[in-house]
Amino acid sequence: MSNLENVTNDKKYNKLIVILSVVIPLAVAALFGIKIDYEMPVFLPPIYACINAVTALVLVLAFIAIQKKKIKLHERLMKFAIILSVLFLLMYVAYHMTSNSTNFGGDGFVKYFYYFILITHIIMSVAVIPFVLITYVRAITNNIEKHKKIAKITFPLWLYVAITGVVVYIMISPYY
């Protein structure tokens, strides 16, 4: 693909990336304000924590696959990681629309550690959205050199979000 085609493809997707990067966090924030009087048939936090754990594993496996030049496997794993992240987001929103937030009950250093992990997790979960979208678009448009450059940033951010999601769940689970 020529450089001109890459620029055209980037511009074509940029509006969608910006829109999704703004709309997704705003929609999640808005939905937090909506409470539905409905009891979920299952308790979702352990399920979406497991989804975060599987996402972290899939990201690591995708990294290993690309290191071994297994491009098709890498591609499939990355698509699966995106699907897992969307599934997580849907469950997360469903839980918070139907349940009250749980307060962390720890004290001292543990409390500060929890809030540090929670706050960085939230900030990075918003910040990673455009990175994931840009990285994905550069892959599907075959702009591989730019894909590799941004993937070096996206991978550790996304992995941090997935792992800290599990840590946050483990730390708050005794207080549900």
N, C-alpha and C positions, 0 to 999 in steps of 0.2 A: 504494500500500500504506500502511496506517495505521501510526502509530507503535507501537501495541500489537502489530500483526502483526510488525513488525520486531523488537521485543523478544522475542516468542515464537520467531521464527525464529532469532535470535541464540542464545537459550538452548538451543534444540534442537540446534544445531551445536556449541556451546561444549564439551560433553563430548568429542565426537569430535575436535575441534581439540586439546584438552589431551592426550587419549590419543595421538593421532598425533605430537604435538610431543614427547612423552616417549618413546614406543615406537620411533620411527624412529632417533633417535640412539643409544638403548640397544641396539637390534638391530644397528646398524652396528658399535658398539663390541664387542658380544659376538661377532659374526661375524668380527671381526679376530682373535679368539683361536682360531678354528677354521681348521685348515690341512687342505686336501684335496690328496692326492697325485694331482694331475691336471694335465696340461699343456694349457693353453688352445690351441685351434687357431690363434688369432691373438693378437697382442700388443695388449692393450687400452688402455694409457695414451694412445697417440696418437689412438685412436678416441674415448675419452671426453673428451680435451682438445678435439677437434674439436666434440663435442657441446656442451661448455661455450662454445666460440666461437660456434656457431650459436645457442645460447640467448641469449647477449649480443646478437647481431644481432636476433633475434626480439623481445627485450625493447625494444630501441631502435625497431624498426619498429612495435611495438604502441603505444609512447609517441607516435610521430609520427601513427599512425592516430587515436588518441583526440584528439590536438591538432587534427586536421583533421575531427573529429566523425564519423569512420568507425567507428561503434560495432560493427557486425557484424565488420568486419575486425579490430578491436582484440580482440574476444571470441575469434575464431578463433586469432589469434596468441598470446593468453595461454594458451589451452588447449594449444596446441602447445608453448609454453614449459614448461608443467607436465609434459607428456608427455616432453619432452626431459630434464627434470630427473629424472624417475623412471627413464628409460632410463639416464642417467648413473649414478644411484645403484646400479642393478642391476649395471652393468658394473664399477663401482668396487669393489663388494663382491665380485663374482666374481673380479676380479683379485687382490684382497688375500687371498682365501681360498685361492688357488692359487699365489701367488707371495710371495716374501719382500720386505719393504720395501727400498727402495733408499736408501742413505745419500747425502746431499749431499756432494760432494767439494770445494766451493769454500772459499776462505780469505778472511780479512780482512773488509772492508766488504760484499763480495758475500754472504758467509756470513750476516752479520747481517741484510742486506736480505732474503735468501731466507727465513730463519726468521721474520722479521717478517711477510712476506707469507703464509707458510704458516700461522702461528699465527692471524693475523687472518682468513685464509680459513676455517680450521676453525671458529673461534668464530662467525663470521658465518654459515657454512653451517648451523650448528645453530640460531642465533638467527633466521634468516630463515624457518624452517619454519612457526612459528605465524603470522607476518606474511603469508606467501603464502596459507595456509589461511583466515585471517580475511578477507583481501582478496577471495579467490575467493568465499567464502560470502556476503559482503556484495554481491557482484556478482550471484550467482545468485538471491539473495533480493530483488533489486531495491532494496537499501538503498544507493542511489547516493551520497548525500551522505556517509555514513560510509565507503563504498568509496573515494571520492575522497580523504578525509582520510588513511586508512591507506595507500593506494596511494602517496602522496607519501613515505612512509617505506619501504615495501616495495620500490619500484622501485630506488632507489639501493643498497639492501642486496643485493638479488638480482643486480643488475648487477655490483656489486663481487665477489660470490662467483663469478659466471660468468667475469669477466675475470681475477681472481686465480687461478682454477683453470687457466687457460691459461698464465699467467705461471709458476706453480709447475711445470707440466709442462715448459715451455721451459727453465727453469733446471735442472731435475733430469735432463732427457733425456740429457745427455752421460754420465751416471753409471749408466745402465741396463746 
